Amino acid sequence: MTIKLERLEGIIRKEVSLILMSEVKDPTLKWVTITDVQLSKDYSIAKVFVTFPQGQQALMENLDKAKGFIRSSLGSKLKIKKIPSLLFEIDDSLERGNRIDEILKSSK
C-alpha cells in the first residue's frame, strides 16, 4: 500500500466523520463511528467501515440514504479529481474479538 493511499484513507475517514457529526440533518447518524476506510487502488471505491451504538443496526438504511449527500460534501473538501463511491459496511471486528476472548477464557 502506498503512502498516498494511506494518507487519503485517513483524510476520508476524518472528513466523513465530521460530515456525519455536523452536516447531516439526520440526528441519529451523529452516533455512527467510522472505524476504517479502505480505498481501491484506482481511488474509485471507498469502503467505509462503521459501528453503531448497541441495538442501532437499523441506522444502516439511514446511512445509505445519506450516502449521496456525504459524497457531494466530501467532494467539496477533497482536492482530488474523482471522488470515490462510498460503500458503508458494518465493522464487526470488535464483536469477533470479544467472542474469541470468551472462547479463550472458557477453555482454561
The first five atom37 places (N, CA, C, CB, O) and aatype in JSON, in Angstrom:
{
  "aatype": [12, 16, 9, 11, 10, 6, 1, 10, 6, 7, 9, 9, 1, 11, 6, 19, 15, 10, 9, 10, 12, 15, 6, 19, 11, 3, 14, 16, 10, 11, 17, 19, 16, 9, 16, 3, 19, 5, 10, 15, 11, 3, 18, 15, 9, 0, 11, 19, 13, 19, 16, 13, 14, 5, 7, 5, 5, 0, 10, 12, 6, 2, 10, 3, 11, 0, 11, 7, 13, 9, 1, 15, 15, 10, 7, 15, 11, 10, 11, 9, 11, 11, 9, 14, 15, 10, 10, 13, 6, 9, 3, 3, 15, 10, 6, 1, 7, 2, 1, 9, 3, 6, 9, 10, 11, 15, 15, 11],
  "atom_mask": [
    [1, 1, 1, 1, 1],
    [1, 1, 1, 1, 1],
    [1, 1, 1, 1, 1],
    [1, 1, 1, 1, 1],
    [1, 1, 1, 1, 1],
    [1, 1, 1, 1, 1],
    [1, 1, 1, 1, 1],
    [1, 1, 1, 1, 1],
    [1, 1, 1, 1, 1],
    [1, 1, 1, 0, 1],
    [1, 1, 1, 1, 1],
    [1, 1, 1, 1, 1],
    [1, 1, 1, 1, 1],
    [1, 1, 1, 1, 1],
    [1, 1, 1, 1, 1],
    [1, 1, 1, 1, 1],
    [1, 1, 1, 1, 1],
    [1, 1, 1, 1, 1],
    [1, 1, 1, 1, 1],
    [1, 1, 1, 1, 1],
    [1, 1, 1, 1, 1],
    [1, 1, 1, 1, 1],
    [1, 1, 1, 1, 1],
    [1, 1, 1, 1, 1],
    [1, 1, 1, 1, 1],
    [1, 1, 1, 1, 1],
    [1, 1, 1, 1, 1],
    [1, 1, 1, 1, 1],
    [1, 1, 1, 1, 1],
    [1, 1, 1, 1, 1],
    [1, 1, 1, 1, 1],
    [1, 1, 1, 1, 1],
    [1, 1, 1, 1, 1],
    [1, 1, 1, 1, 1],
    [1, 1, 1, 1, 1],
    [1, 1, 1, 1, 1],
    [1, 1, 1, 1, 1],
    [1, 1, 1, 1, 1],
    [1, 1, 1, 1, 1],
    [1, 1, 1, 1, 1],
    [1, 1, 1, 1, 1],
    [1, 1, 1, 1, 1],
    [1, 1, 1, 1, 1],
    [1, 1, 1, 1, 1],
    [1, 1, 1, 1, 1],
    [1, 1, 1, 1, 1],
    [1, 1, 1, 1, 1],
    [1, 1, 1, 1, 1],
    [1, 1, 1, 1, 1],
    [1, 1, 1, 1, 1],
    [1, 1, 1, 1, 1],
    [1, 1, 1, 1, 1],
    [1, 1, 1, 1, 1],
    [1, 1, 1, 1, 1],
    [1, 1, 1, 0, 1],
    [1, 1, 1, 1, 1],
    [1, 1, 1, 1, 1],
    [1, 1, 1, 1, 1],
    [1, 1, 1, 1, 1],
    [1, 1, 1, 1, 1],
    [1, 1, 1, 1, 1],
    [1, 1, 1, 1, 1],
    [1, 1, 1, 1, 1],
    [1, 1, 1, 1, 1],
    [1, 1, 1, 1, 1],
    [1, 1, 1, 1, 1],
    [1, 1, 1, 1, 1],
    [1, 1, 1, 0, 1],
    [1, 1, 1, 1, 1],
    [1, 1, 1, 1, 1],
    [1, 1, 1, 1, 1],
    [1, 1, 1, 1, 1],
    [1, 1, 1, 1, 1],
    [1, 1, 1, 1, 1],
    [1, 1, 1, 0, 1],
    [1, 1, 1, 1, 1],
    [1, 1, 1, 1, 1],
    [1, 1, 1, 1, 1],
    [1, 1, 1, 1, 1],
    [1, 1, 1, 1, 1],
    [1, 1, 1, 1, 1],
    [1, 1, 1, 1, 1],
    [1, 1, 1, 1, 1],
    [1, 1, 1, 1, 1],
    [1, 1, 1, 1, 1],
    [1, 1, 1, 1, 1],
    [1, 1, 1, 1, 1],
    [1, 1, 1, 1, 1],
    [1, 1, 1, 1, 1],
    [1, 1, 1, 1, 1],
    [1, 1, 1, 1, 1],
    [1, 1, 1, 1, 1],
    [1, 1, 1, 1, 1],
    [1, 1, 1, 1, 1],
    [1, 1, 1, 1, 1],
    [1, 1, 1, 1, 1],
    [1, 1, 1, 0, 1],
    [1, 1, 1, 1, 1],
    [1, 1, 1, 1, 1],
    [1, 1, 1, 1, 1],
    [1, 1, 1, 1, 1],
    [1, 1, 1, 1, 1],
    [1, 1, 1, 1, 1],
    [1, 1, 1, 1, 1],
    [1, 1, 1, 1, 1],
    [1, 1, 1, 1, 1],
    [1, 1, 1, 1, 1],
    [1, 1, 1, 1, 1]
  ],
  "atom_positions": [
    [[0.85, -1.17, 0.0], [0.0, 0.0, 0.0], [0.89, 1.24, 0.0], [-0.96, 0.0, 1.22], [1.9, 1.3, 0.71]],
    [[0.53, 2.2, -0.79], [1.34, 3.39, -0.89], [1.0, 4.39, 0.21], [1.17, 4.04, -2.26], [-0.07, 4.35, 0.81]],
    [[1.94, 5.27, 0.43], [1.75, 6.3, 1.47], [0.61, 7.23, 1.08], [3.05, 7.1, 1.69], [-0.18, 7.65, 1.93]],
    [[0.52, 7.57, -0.22], [-0.54, 8.46, -0.69], [-1.92, 7.83, -0.44], [-0.37, 8.77, -2.18], [-2.84, 8.52, -0.01]],
    [[-2.04, 6.53, -0.71], [-3.3, 5.83, -0.49], [-3.68, 5.82, 0.99], [-3.21, 4.39, -1.03], [-4.83, 6.08, 1.34]],
    [[-2.71, 5.52, 1.85], [-2.97, 5.51, 3.29], [-3.37, 6.89, 3.79], [-1.74, 5.02, 4.05], [-4.29, 7.02, 4.6]],
    [[-2.69, 7.91, 3.31], [-3.0, 9.28, 3.74], [-4.4, 9.67, 3.3], [-1.97, 10.26, 3.17], [-5.14, 10.29, 4.07]],
    [[-4.76, 9.33, 2.07], [-6.09, 9.66, 1.56], [-7.18, 8.91, 2.33], [-6.19, 9.35, 0.07], [-8.25, 9.47, 2.59]],
    [[-6.92, 7.66, 2.69], [-7.88, 6.9, 3.51], [-8.11, 7.59, 4.85], [-7.39, 5.45, 3.73], [-9.24, 7.69, 5.31]],
    [[-7.04, 8.06, 5.48], [-7.17, 8.76, 6.76], [-7.95, 10.06, 6.62], [0.0, 0.0, 0.0], [-8.76, 10.4, 7.48]],
    [[-7.7, 10.78, 5.54], [-8.42, 12.04, 5.31], [-9.9, 11.77, 5.09], [-7.83, 12.8, 4.1], [-10.75, 12.47, 5.63]],
    [[-10.21, 10.74, 4.29], [-11.62, 10.4, 4.04], [-12.3, 9.99, 5.34], [-11.73, 9.27, 2.99], [-13.43, 10.4, 5.6]],
    [[-11.62, 9.19, 6.17], [-12.2, 8.76, 7.45], [-12.52, 9.97, 8.32], [-11.24, 7.81, 8.2], [-13.6, 10.06, 8.9]],
    [[-11.59, 10.9, 8.4], [-11.8, 12.09, 9.23], [-12.92, 12.97, 8.68], [-10.5, 12.9, 9.32], [-13.78, 13.43, 9.44]],
    [[-12.92, 13.2, 7.38], [-13.91, 14.09, 6.79], [-15.32, 13.5, 6.85], [-13.55, 14.39, 5.36], [-16.27, 14.22, 7.12]],
    [[-15.46, 12.19, 6.6], [-16.79, 11.57, 6.68], [-17.3, 11.65, 8.12], [-16.74, 10.08, 6.19], [-18.49, 11.89, 8.34]],
    [[-16.42, 11.45, 9.09], [-16.84, 11.58, 10.49], [-17.34, 12.98, 10.79], [-15.67, 11.23, 11.43], [-18.38, 13.15, 11.43]],
    [[-16.6, 13.98, 10.32], [-17.02, 15.37, 10.55], [-18.34, 15.69, 9.84], [-15.94, 16.33, 10.09], [-19.18, 16.4, 10.39]],
    [[-18.51, 15.18, 8.63], [-19.75, 15.41, 7.89], [-20.92, 14.8, 8.64], [-19.65, 14.82, 6.46], [-21.98, 15.42, 8.75]],
    [[-20.75, 13.58, 9.16], [-21.84, 12.93, 9.91], [-22.17, 13.7, 11.17], [-21.46, 11.5, 10.26], [-23.34, 13.81, 11.55]],
    [[-21.16, 14.23, 11.83], [-21.41, 14.94, 13.09], [-22.01, 16.33, 12.89], [-20.13, 15.06, 13.86], [-22.83, 16.76, 13.71]],
    [[-21.63, 17.03, 11.83], [-22.02, 18.43, 11.75], [-22.92, 18.8, 10.58], [-20.81, 19.25, 11.69], [-23.62, 19.8, 10.66]],
    [[-22.92, 18.03, 9.5], [-23.64, 18.47, 8.31], [-24.89, 17.65, 7.98], [-22.72, 18.43, 7.14], [-25.84, 18.19, 7.42]],
    [[-24.9, 16.37, 8.32], [-26.06, 15.53, 8.01], [-27.21, 15.92, 8.93], [-25.72, 14.01, 8.17], [-27.03, 16.1, 10.13]],
    [[-28.4, 16.05, 8.34], [-29.55, 16.51, 9.12], [-30.17, 15.44, 10.0], [-30.59, 17.06, 8.2], [-30.88, 15.76, 10.95]],
    [[-29.92, 14.17, 9.69], [-30.48, 13.07, 10.47], [-29.73, 12.98, 11.8], [-30.39, 11.73, 9.68], [-28.55, 12.61, 11.82]],
    [[-30.39, 13.29, 12.93], [-29.68, 13.3, 14.22], [-29.23, 11.92, 14.69], [-30.55, 13.9, 15.28], [-28.33, 11.82, 15.52]],
    [[-29.85, 10.86, 14.16], [-29.44, 9.52, 14.58], [-28.07, 9.14, 14.04], [-30.48, 8.5, 14.13], [-27.39, 8.29, 14.62]],
    [[-27.65, 9.76, 12.94], [-26.36, 9.43, 12.33], [-25.18, 10.07, 13.05], [-26.36, 9.85, 10.89], [-24.03, 9.75, 12.74]],
    [[-25.44, 10.94, 13.99], [-24.35, 11.57, 14.75], [-23.63, 10.55, 15.64], [-24.89, 12.73, 15.6], [-22.51, 10.8, 16.08]],
    [[-24.26, 9.42, 15.91], [-23.69, 8.41, 16.8], [-22.94, 7.32, 16.04], [-24.79, 7.79, 17.62], [-22.42, 6.38, 16.65]],
    [[-22.88, 7.43, 14.72], [-22.15, 6.46, 13.91], [-20.65, 6.72, 14.06], [-22.58, 6.54, 12.41], [-20.21, 7.87, 14.0]],
    [[-19.88, 5.67, 14.26], [-18.44, 5.79, 14.39], [-17.78, 5.18, 13.15], [-17.93, 5.09, 15.69], [-18.06, 4.04, 12.79]],
    [[-16.91, 5.95, 12.52], [-16.15, 5.45, 11.37], [-14.89, 4.8, 11.91], [-15.81, 6.6, 10.35], [-14.06, 5.48, 12.52]],
    [[-14.74, 3.5, 11.7], [-13.58, 2.79, 12.26], [-12.44, 2.66, 11.26], [-14.0, 1.42, 12.73], [-11.27, 2.64, 11.64]],
    [[-12.77, 2.57, 9.97], [-11.71, 2.38, 8.98], [-12.25, 2.74, 7.6], [-11.16, 0.92, 9.0], [-13.46, 2.73, 7.37]],
    [[-11.32, 3.04, 6.7], [-11.65, 3.27, 5.29], [-10.65, 2.5, 4.46], [-11.64, 4.8, 4.93], [-9.44, 2.59, 4.7]],
    [[-11.14, 1.74, 3.49], [-10.27, 1.04, 2.55], [-10.58, 1.56, 1.16], [-10.46, -0.52, 2.63], [-11.69, 1.41, 0.66]],
    [[-9.59, 2.17, 0.55], [-9.75, 2.78, -0.76], [-9.19, 1.84, -1.82], [-9.05, 4.16, -0.82], [-8.11, 1.27, -1.64]],
    [[-9.91, 1.69, -2.93], [-9.4, 0.84, -4.02], [-8.18, 1.52, -4.64], [-10.5, 0.59, -5.09], [-7.99, 2.72, -4.5]],
    [[-7.37, 0.74, -5.33], [-6.12, 1.26, -5.88], [-6.34, 2.35, -6.92], [-5.32, 0.14, -6.5], [-5.48, 3.21, -7.1]],
    [[-7.47, 2.31, -7.6], [-7.75, 3.36, -8.59], [-8.58, 4.51, -8.01], [-8.49, 2.76, -9.79], [-9.04, 5.38, -8.74]],
    [[-8.76, 4.51, -6.69], [-9.46, 5.57, -5.95], [-10.93, 5.7, -6.34], [-8.77, 6.89, -6.18], [-11.53, 6.75, -6.1]],
    [[-11.54, 4.67, -6.92], [-12.92, 4.79, -7.37], [-13.94, 4.35, -6.31], [-13.12, 3.97, -8.62], [-15.09, 4.8, -6.33]],
    [[-13.52, 3.5, -5.38], [-14.44, 2.98, -4.36], [-13.78, 3.09, -2.99], [-14.85, 1.5, -4.65], [-12.63, 2.71, -2.81]],
    [[-14.52, 3.63, -2.04], [-14.05, 3.7, -0.66], [-15.01, 2.89, 0.21], [-13.96, 5.18, -0.16], [-16.18, 3.23, 0.35]],
    [[-14.49, 1.8, 0.79], [-15.28, 1.03, 1.76], [-15.12, 1.72, 3.1], [-14.83, -0.48, 1.83], [-14.01, 1.85, 3.62]],
    [[-16.23, 2.15, 3.66], [-16.22, 2.86, 4.93], [-16.81, 1.92, 5.99], [-17.03, 4.21, 4.85], [-17.98, 1.56, 5.92]],
    [[-15.99, 1.52, 6.95], [-16.42, 0.61, 8.0], [-16.96, 1.4, 9.17], [-15.27, -0.32, 8.45], [-16.31, 2.33, 9.66]],
    [[-18.16, 1.04, 9.62], [-18.85, 1.8, 10.66], [-19.28, 0.9, 11.81], [-20.06, 2.53, 10.08], [-19.49, -0.3, 11.63]],
    [[-19.41, 1.5, 12.98], [-20.03, 0.84, 14.12], [-21.13, 1.75, 14.64], [-18.98, 0.52, 15.25], [-21.1, 2.96, 14.45]],
    [[-22.09, 1.14, 15.3], [-23.25, 1.85, 15.83], [-23.35, 1.6, 17.32], [-24.55, 1.42, 15.11], [-22.78, 0.64, 17.83]],
    [[-24.08, 2.47, 18.03], [-24.38, 2.15, 19.42], [-25.18, 0.85, 19.48], [-25.16, 3.31, 20.1], [-25.82, 0.46, 18.5]],
    [[-25.16, 0.2, 20.61], [-25.83, -1.09, 20.79], [-27.28, -1.03, 20.32], [-25.78, -1.53, 22.26], [-28.03, -0.12, 20.69]],
    [[-27.68, -1.99, 19.5], [-29.06, -2.1, 19.07], [-29.49, -1.11, 18.01], [0.0, 0.0, 0.0], [-30.69, -0.93, 17.79]],
    [[-28.57, -0.45, 17.35], [-28.92, 0.56, 16.37], [-28.57, 0.14, 14.94], [-28.22, 1.87, 16.71], [-28.22, 0.99, 14.12]],
    [[-28.64, -1.14, 14.63], [-28.26, -1.63, 13.31], [-29.17, -1.09, 12.21], [-28.29, -3.15, 13.3], [-28.79, -1.08, 11.04]],
    [[-30.36, -0.64, 12.56], [-31.28, -0.09, 11.56], [-30.77, 1.22, 10.99], [-32.65, 0.12, 12.15], [-31.3, 1.71, 9.99]],
    [[-29.76, 1.79, 11.6], [-29.2, 3.05, 11.11], [-28.5, 2.88, 9.76], [-28.24, 3.62, 12.12], [-28.22, 3.87, 9.09]],
    [[-28.22, 1.65, 9.37], [-27.55, 1.41, 8.1], [-28.4, 1.92, 6.93], [-27.25, -0.09, 7.92], [-27.85, 2.45, 5.96]],
    [[-29.72, 1.78, 7.02], [-30.61, 2.3, 5.99], [-30.5, 3.81, 5.89], [-32.06, 1.91, 6.27], [-30.41, 4.36, 4.79]],
    [[-30.5, 4.49, 7.04], [-30.38, 5.94, 7.07], [-29.05, 6.38, 6.48], [-30.53, 6.47, 8.49], [-28.97, 7.4, 5.78]],
    [[-28.01, 5.62, 6.76], [-26.68, 5.94, 6.26], [-26.65, 5.79, 4.73], [-25.62, 5.03, 6.91], [-26.05, 6.62, 4.04]],
    [[-27.27, 4.76, 4.22], [-27.33, 4.58, 2.77], [-28.13, 5.69, 2.09], [-27.93, 3.22, 2.44], [-27.8, 6.1, 0.97]],
    [[-29.18, 6.17, 2.75], [-29.97, 7.27, 2.19], [-29.15, 8.56, 2.13], [-31.24, 7.5, 3.02], [-29.33, 9.37, 1.22]],
    [[-28.26, 8.76, 3.09], [-27.46, 9.99, 3.16], [-26.17, 9.88, 2.36], [-27.13, 10.32, 4.6], [-25.39, 10.83, 2.31]],
    [[-25.93, 8.74, 1.73], [-24.68, 8.49, 1.01], [-24.38, 9.55, -0.06], [-24.72, 7.11, 0.36], [-23.24, 10.0, -0.18]],
    [[-25.38, 9.94, -0.83], [-25.18, 10.94, -1.89], [-24.77, 12.28, -1.33], [0.0, 0.0, 0.0], [-23.86, 12.93, -1.85]],
    [[-25.44, 12.7, -0.27], [-25.09, 13.98, 0.37], [-23.67, 13.93, 0.93], [-26.09, 14.32, 1.48], [-22.91, 14.89, 0.79]],
    [[-23.33, 12.82, 1.58], [-22.0, 12.68, 2.18], [-20.93, 12.75, 1.09], [-21.88, 11.35, 2.97], [-19.91, 13.41, 1.26]],
    [[-21.17, 12.07, -0.03], [-20.2, 12.07, -1.12], [-20.04, 13.46, -1.73], [-20.61, 11.07, -2.19], [-18.91, 13.88, -2.0]],
    [[-21.14, 14.17, -1.94], [-21.03, 15.51, -2.52], [-20.34, 16.48, -1.56], [-22.41, 16.05, -2.9], [-19.57, 17.33, -1.99]],
    [[-20.62, 16.35, -0.28], [-19.96, 17.19, 0.71], [-18.47, 16.85, 0.8], [-20.62, 17.02, 2.09], [-17.63, 17.73, 0.98]],
    [[-18.16, 15.57, 0.67], [-16.77, 15.13, 0.67], [-16.04, 15.7, -0.55], [-16.68, 13.58, 0.68], [-14.87, 16.06, -0.46]],
    [[-16.74, 15.78, -1.68], [-16.16, 16.31, -2.9], [-15.74, 17.77, -2.77], [0.0, 0.0, 0.0], [-14.77, 18.19, -3.4]],
    [[-16.46, 18.52, -1.97], [-16.09, 19.93, -1.79], [-14.9, 20.09, -0.84], [-17.28, 20.73, -1.25], [-14.27, 21.15, -0.81]],
    [[-14.58, 19.05, -0.08], [-13.48, 19.13, 0.88], [-12.17, 18.52, 0.36], [-13.88, 18.44, 2.16], [-11.09, 18.94, 0.77]],
    [[-12.28, 17.54, -0.54], [-11.08, 16.88, -1.04], [-10.58, 17.56, -2.3], [-11.36, 15.39, -1.32], [-11.36, 18.09, -3.1]],
    [[-9.28, 17.55, -2.48], [-8.66, 18.17, -3.65], [-8.19, 17.09, -4.62], [-7.49, 19.08, -3.24], [-7.02, 17.07, -5.01]],
    [[-9.09, 16.19, -4.99], [-8.75, 15.15, -5.96], [-9.75, 15.23, -7.11], [-8.75, 13.74, -5.3], [-10.84, 15.77, -6.97]],
    [[-9.35, 14.67, -8.26], [-10.18, 14.78, -9.46], [-11.48, 14.01, -9.35], [-9.41, 14.29, -10.66], [-12.55, 14.54, -9.67]],
    [[-11.39, 12.77, -8.9], [-12.59, 11.92, -8.84], [-12.86, 11.52, -7.4], [-12.43, 10.67, -9.73], [-12.0, 10.96, -6.73]],
    [[-14.05, 11.82, -6.94], [-14.46, 11.46, -5.58], [-14.93, 10.0, -5.6], [-15.58, 12.41, -5.04], [-15.77, 9.65, -6.43]],
    [[-14.41, 9.17, -4.71], [-14.79, 7.74, -4.74], [-16.24, 7.51, -4.33], [-13.87, 6.95, -3.83], [-16.82, 8.27, -3.56]],
    [[-16.8, 6.44, -4.87], [-18.13, 6.0, -4.43], [-17.98, 5.43, -3.02], [-18.75, 4.93, -5.41], [-16.98, 4.78, -2.72]],
    [[-18.95, 5.68, -2.17], [-18.89, 5.23, -0.78], [-19.71, 3.96, -0.6], [-19.39, 6.33, 0.17], [-20.87, 3.9, -0.99]],
    [[-19.08, 2.96, -0.02], [-19.77, 1.72, 0.35], [-19.66, 1.58, 1.87], [-19.17, 0.46, -0.39], [-18.56, 1.41, 2.39]],
    [[-20.78, 1.65, 2.56], [-20.76, 1.53, 4.01], [-20.93, 0.07, 4.4], [-21.86, 2.39, 4.65], [-21.82, -0.62, 3.91]],
    [[-20.06, -0.39, 5.3], [-20.13, -1.76, 5.8], [-20.0, -1.74, 7.32], [-19.02, -2.65, 5.17], [-19.27, -0.92, 7.89]],
    [[-20.72, -2.65, 7.97], [-20.66, -2.73, 9.43], [-19.37, -3.42, 9.83], [-21.89, -3.49, 9.99], [-19.04, -4.49, 9.33]],
    [[-18.64, -2.8, 10.73], [-17.38, -3.35, 11.23], [-17.69, -4.22, 12.45], [-16.35, -2.21, 11.59], [-18.07, -3.72, 13.51]],
    [[-17.54, -5.52, 12.28], [-17.84, -6.44, 13.38], [-16.58, -7.0, 14.02], [-18.71, -7.58, 12.87], [-16.64, -8.03, 14.7]],
    [[-15.46, -6.35, 13.83], [-14.2, -6.87, 14.37], [-14.19, -6.85, 15.9], [-13.02, -6.05, 13.84], [-13.6, -7.74, 16.52]],
    [[-14.82, -5.88, 16.52], [-14.87, -5.82, 17.98], [-15.68, -7.0, 18.53], [-15.49, -4.49, 18.46], [-15.28, -7.62, 19.52]],
    [[-16.81, -7.31, 17.9], [-17.62, -8.44, 18.33], [-16.87, -9.76, 18.16], [-18.93, -8.49, 17.54], [-16.92, -10.63, 19.03]],
    [[-16.16, -9.91, 17.03], [-15.37, -11.12, 16.81], [-14.27, -11.25, 17.85], [-14.78, -11.13, 15.4], [-14.0, -12.35, 18.34]],
    [[-13.62, -10.14, 18.18], [-12.57, -10.16, 19.19], [-13.11, -10.55, 20.55], [0.0, 0.0, 0.0], [-12.48, -11.33, 21.27]],
    [[-14.27, -10.03, 20.91], [-14.9, -10.38, 22.19], [-15.27, -11.86, 22.22], [-16.15, -9.53, 22.44], [-15.11, -12.53, 23.25]],
    [[-15.77, -12.38, 21.09], [-16.13, -13.78, 21.02], [-14.89, -14.67, 21.19], [-16.84, -14.09, 19.68], [-14.95, -15.7, 21.86]],
    [[-13.78, -14.29, 20.58], [-12.54, -15.05, 20.71], [-12.05, -15.02, 22.16], [-11.46, -14.49, 19.76], [-11.61, -16.04, 22.68]],
    [[-12.14, -13.85, 22.8], [-11.75, -13.74, 24.21], [-12.59, -14.68, 25.08], [-11.89, -12.29, 24.71], [-12.06, -15.35, 25.97]],
    [[-13.9, -14.72, 24.84], [-14.76, -15.6, 25.63], [-14.4, -17.06, 25.42], [-16.24, -15.37, 25.26], [-14.39, -17.84, 26.38]],
    [[-14.1, -17.44, 24.2], [-13.71, -18.82, 23.91], [-12.4, -19.16, 24.63], [-13.57, -19.05, 22.39], [-12.27, -20.24, 25.21]],
    [[-11.46, -18.25, 24.58], [-10.18, -18.49, 25.25], [-10.34, -18.59, 26.77], [-9.19, -17.38, 24.91], [-9.7, -19.43, 27.42]],
    [[-11.19, -17.74, 27.33], [-11.42, -17.78, 28.79], [-12.14, -19.06, 29.21], [-12.24, -16.56, 29.22], [-11.85, -19.61, 30.27]],
    [[-13.07, -19.52, 28.39], [-13.84, -20.73, 28.77], [-13.01, -22.0, 28.58], [-15.13, -20.81, 27.94], [-13.34, -23.03, 29.16]],
    [[-11.96, -21.94, 27.77], [-11.16, -23.16, 27.55], [-10.12, -23.38, 28.64], [-10.47, -23.09, 26.21], [-9.47, -24.43, 28.66]],
    [[-9.93, -22.42, 29.54], [-8.94, -22.57, 30.62], [-9.4, -23.46, 31.71], [-8.6, -21.25, 31.21], [-8.67, -23.68, 32.68]]
  ]
}
